[in-house]
Every structure is written in structure tokens, then in C-alpha cells.
Amino acid sequence: MAKKLSFTEDELKRFFSGEWIGVYSKEAKNAERAMRVHADGIYPREMIEEQRPNEPMEVKIYRERIWKAKTKPYFSKILNSLSKIRRSTDWVISYPDEEFTKIPENEDLESYCEENYPFFTSITNWVFSVLLREYCIDPNAVLLVMPLEKPELPTDLVKPIGIIFNSENVVYHKEDDYCILINPNGSVYQTSAGGKNTWKIGKSFYVVTTMQILKYDQQSDKNDFVLNDVIEHNLNFLP
């Protein structure tokens, strides 16, 4: 079956407006929120209000103020236990043996992942300090591998990193085909409503295909979006 590599303006509008969402999107979001109660100690407002719908507002406020997540320490213990995997004798990342003569010394894949991985030094540090925790909380999240910056010169190597998009930010995911993601950083656009120029915070989305990563940013109060960035990864599979 052919992969979807382009989208009509109407299709994008339906994705960006929330009219089209994944089949399991609501279930995934609910599962993440439920786990956040144990992992982050977030107050389970929906569950408590469902069980106690007639409580006066002052009681609800008091209940939330004294709330303590009794299960949070147990989540931490589980996570600490899983983190010991990196100390196991059979924990290893295997890198390809092929030598690429055009790649400068110390800029090969292994050097990048083990010594120069952005912000964390090694990809192992990132896996056990970020990825593992989010995987335990939100296994339905999407991990997008992409560069934060484009190379300045054609000869410069791309420096991709893993970026986690939690279920709350996954609009649509069709396995091995395409993915629509909410960019949590949003966008900024200018409006002249009332005759005065004003900067506003807008929405932003990534449209990921097997060949490209497209970034669309809101540009007006009418929810119009403009294509602001294109990354040609040309992998022929979702990154």
C-alpha cells in the first residue's frame, strides 16, 4: 500500500482543528493522566469529582489542598529498579562495524551517541533519565527523532535527537505511514485587531511522513496555518 506523502488543505484543517483524531486517542490520553497521578502526584480531579459530585466547593478546594499521592513512592521504587538495567553485564548498544571513510574521526555514530549526544552526553543517559520514565507513564506516546537545527553547510552532519510527544500531543498516528503531532512550544503570530498590532501565542503542528517532517504554525486568529519548516529525512520510514 502506498504511503501518504502529502495532505490537502482540508485534511490539514481537520487534523489541526481536532475534528480528526486517532481511534485510540482518548483512551491513550486517559491512560496517561491516570498514571500521572502515581508518577507525578497530580491531583485526580476527574475521578474524585465523579465519586463525590455533590460536595460543596469549599470542601473540594480543601480536599485538593491536603491531597498527597500515597502511591508516588511506589512508582519511584519501580523506576529505580528498572534503572538498574544499565548496570547489567548484558546491557549494550551495538553499532555497525562498517567504516565510512568520508566521516571525520570522532564524528561517527558511536562517538555521537556515546560522547556527544546533545544535553545528555550519551544516549544511554537520556534513555535512563528521560525515556524510561515517560515510557512507564505513557507507553502510547510518540518518539520523534529529528534535528533541532539544520546544518549550516551541506558537508555538516545532521545531529538528530529523540523528542517525546506525550499522548496529549498526539493528534493522529497511522503506523508506518504518517503522524500528526502538536508542537508544545506553540508559535507566535501578529494580529492587528482593533487597529493595534499585537503578538499572540498560536498553535503549531508537526506533520511527519516517511520522507519529510513538516512544521505548520498558526498565523492568524482565524486558525490559518502556514508551512514554516521542512526537514527532508528521506528515510522511507517514519523517524
N, C-alpha and C positions, 0 to 999 in steps of 0.2 A: 504494500500500500504506500502510495506517495506521501511524503511528509509535507506538512503545511509550512510554507516558507514566507507567505505574505498574507496580509489581512486587509479587508476593505475598511473604509472609514466607518461604516455602520457597525461592523463587527467589533472594531476597537471601542466605539462608543458604548456598545452593550457591555463589554468587559469592564470598561472604566467606570461605568455608572453603577455596576453591581447587579445589572439585570441578568448577566450570565455568570454563574459561579459553578465550581466543581460539584459533582454529585455528592461527595462526602465532606464538602467544605464546612458545613455547620457542625457535623459530628467531630471533625478534627479540631475545630476551634473550641468546642465544649470540652473535649478531652484535654486540651492544653490548659484551659482555665482551671479545670478540676485539679490537675497536677500542680499548678502554680500555688494552690493552697498549701500543699505539703512542702514544696521546694522553696518557695519564697515567702510563705507565711501570709499570703494575700487573703484578706477577709472574704469569705464565701457569701457575699451579699445575696445573690440569687437564691442559693439553697436555703439560707436562713429565712429570708422573706417568704419563700414558698411554704416553709414549715410553720411560720408564725405570721400569717398575713394580717392579723388584726391587732398587732402590737402598736401602742402609741408611738409617735415619732421620738419622744424623749427617751423611751426605752430602747428603740433601735439605735439611737445615737450612743447611748451608754453602752449597749452591747458591743458595738463596733469599737468603742474606745478601750474597753477592757479585753478585747479579743487577743488571744495568744494561740499560735498554731502549735498544738501539742505534738503533731506528727513531724514537724520540721527537723528535729534532731535525728529522727529515724531515717529521713531522706539523706541527711548528711552522712550518716553512718554507711548507708548503702553506696553512696557516691565515693566515699573514701575507700571502701572495699574494692570497688571496681577500678579505682585509680591505681591500685597496686599492680594492675596488669602490665604497666610499663616497666616494672621491675622484674617481671618474669623472664626466665632464661630463654624462652621461645618467642619473646616479643621482638620482632624485627621488621624493618621495611626493606624490601628487596628492590634494587634499582637495576635498570638494564645494563648489560655488560658492553653493549655497542659503544664504540668510541666515535664521536662526531668531531672530526678534525677542525671544522670551522668554528667550533665553540671555544672561546678563550679559556685558559686554565682557571679553575676555581669558579667558573660560571656554568658548570654542568648542572643537571637536575639534582643530583645528590648534594652538591655544595649549596644549592639554593634552598633545598628542603631541610637540610641538617644544620646549616650555619648562617644562612642569610634570609630566612623566612621573615617577611615584614612583621614588625611589632613583637614577635614571639621568639625570634632567633631560629627555632626549629619547628617543623610542622608537628612533631610529637608533643612539644609544649602546648601548641594550640589545641591539639586533639584532646589532651587530658585536662586542660584548664577551661576550655570553652565548649568544644564539640560534644564531649561525653556528657556533660551536664544537660545541655539542650536536647541531646538525643534521649536521655532518660525522661525529660519533661514533655517533649513534643516530637515524637518519632515521625509525625506526619509533616514536619517542616521540610523545606526545600533548601538544599545546599547548592548555591551557585558559585562556580569557580570563574572568576573574571579579574582582569587587572583594574586597579584603582586609577591608574594613569596610563595614557597611551605613550609608547616610546617616542622620544623626540626625533630620533633618526631611524631610517629603515634598517640600519645594522644593529640597533639596540634590541636586546632581548626583552620579551614581554615578561612581566612579573605578576602572575595571577595569584590570587589568594581565595580562600574559601569564605563565603559570606552566607550566613544563615538567615533565611526568611521564615519566621515562625508562621504557624497556621493562620494567624490573624492577618498576615500579609500575603497569603497565597490565594489569588483570585481563581485561578484555573490551572490545572495540571493534567496534561494528556501524556501519558507515559511514552517515552521515546519519540515524542513528536514536538510539542511546544508547551510553554508555560507562561502564564501572566502573573506578575508579581508586583505588589505595592512597594514602592521605594519609601521606607520610613523617614528618610531625610526630607521628603517633600520637594517643593520647588518654590520659587518666588516670582511673582509677576506684578506688573504695574497696571493700575486702573485709574481712569480719570473721572470716576463717578462724582457728580456734584461739582464738576469743573475744577477739581483738585486732584493732582497726581498723588496716588497712594500706593505703597508697596504692600502686597498681601501674600500670605502663605497659601500655596496651592498644592495640589496632588501631583504625584509623579509615579510612573509605572515602568517596569522593565518587561519587554516582550522578548522572550527567549525562544529561538528556533534552533534547529540542528546546524545552522550556518551562521547565525547572527545573534547579537544582543542589542536590542533597540531600546532607547530611553525616550519616553514621552513625558513632557512636562505641561502642566496646566498653564494657559497663557491669558485667560480672561475669566470674568465672573460667570460667563455662560458655559463654563466647563469645556471650553475648546482646548484641544491639546496639540502641541507641536513636537515633531521629532527633533530632539536636540543632540542625540549622540548615537552613533552606530559603531559597534565593535564586530569586525568580521573575524570570527574564530575559525570558520571553515572546517570544523571537525567532522561534520556529517553525523553527529550525535549531540544530544543535549549536554552542555558542560556542567 
